[in-house]
Amino acid sequence: GAGVSQSPSNKVTEKGKDVELRCDPISGHTALYWYRQRLGQGLEFLIYFQGNSAPDKSGLPSDRFSAERTGESVSTLTIQRTQQEDSAVYLCASSLAGQKNNEQFFGPGTRLTVL
Amino acid sequence: LAKTTQPISMDSYEGQEVNITCSHNNIATNDYITWYQQFPSQGPRFIIQGYKTKVTNEVASLFIPADRKSSTLSLPRVSLSDTAVYYCLVGTRRVYNNNDMRFGAGTRLTVKP
């Protein structure tokens, strides 16, 4: 079956521009997660959705970052006024809430480069 | 969420057994231990999860001592394709807030011919 998909796969933008990253989770997965991974680094948790709600937004790096989810499906991560330090791979994952092991299924990521 | 500590990197040779240990001294009663594998340019993927004693699947084994303050991921007879970063994650099965879903820095395993 279809896994988690993300678009675009690569995004190059100029400093100060806004970008929108999209995540399509596995159908039926009520939980959705966004992570950031800088080159050679581990995973940095950003935000988690249960359904369309994000109970805790404190993981977002700054107020330039926002995320939303609609229809318990697609999620978008928006970065306003991008900075060079925003350059990273942004990973999305989904899981079936209540699943025995809460296994997260990851997408291929969006590689963001801010010039 | 229990803090985890893993070696930054490990080297091995093809055909050897590799054991990666994760320390989680403040693991809570309801916490499970989960390992993920990440290949270059890919998202992580679930390998194995356990609560106590030993768990084995077609990919790996997970050994958890009685005090559960550490766990060891065991990869039998590794091949070059096992070169990846391995993450240990400790937490409850249900995510309630941000603290329930934090990955550590991971262990970079390099398998040599």
Chai-1 contact restraints between the chains, C-beta under 6 A:
chainA,res_idxA,chainB,res_idxB,connection_type,confidence,min_distance_angstrom,max_distance_angstrom,comment,restraint_id
A,G42,B,F103,contact,1.0,0.0,6.0,A-B,restraint_1
A,G42,B,A105,contact,1.0,0.0,6.0,A-B,restraint_2
A,G42,B,G106,contact,1.0,0.0,6.0,A-B,restraint_3
A,L43,B,F103,contact,1.0,0.0,6.0,A-B,restraint_4
A,F45,B,M101,contact,1.0,0.0,6.0,A-B,restraint_5
A,F45,B,R102,contact,1.0,0.0,6.0,A-B,restraint_6
A,Y48,B,V95,contact,1.0,0.0,6.0,A-B,restraint_7
A,D56,B,N97,contact,1.0,0.0,6.0,A-B,restraint_8
A,D56,B,N98,contact,1.0,0.0,6.0,A-B,restraint_9
A,G59,B,N98,contact,1.0,0.0,6.0,A-B,restraint_10
A,L91,B,G43,contact,1.0,0.0,6.0,A-B,restraint_11
A,N101,B,Q49,contact,1.0,0.0,6.0,A-B,restraint_12
A,N102,B,R93,contact,1.0,0.0,6.0,A-B,restraint_13
A,E103,B,F46,contact,1.0,0.0,6.0,A-B,restraint_14
A,F106,B,G43,contact,1.0,0.0,6.0,A-B,restraint_15
A,F106,B,P44,contact,1.0,0.0,6.0,A-B,restraint_16
A,G107,B,G43,contact,1.0,0.0,6.0,A-B,restraint_17
A,G109,B,G43,contact,1.0,0.0,6.0,A-B,restraint_18
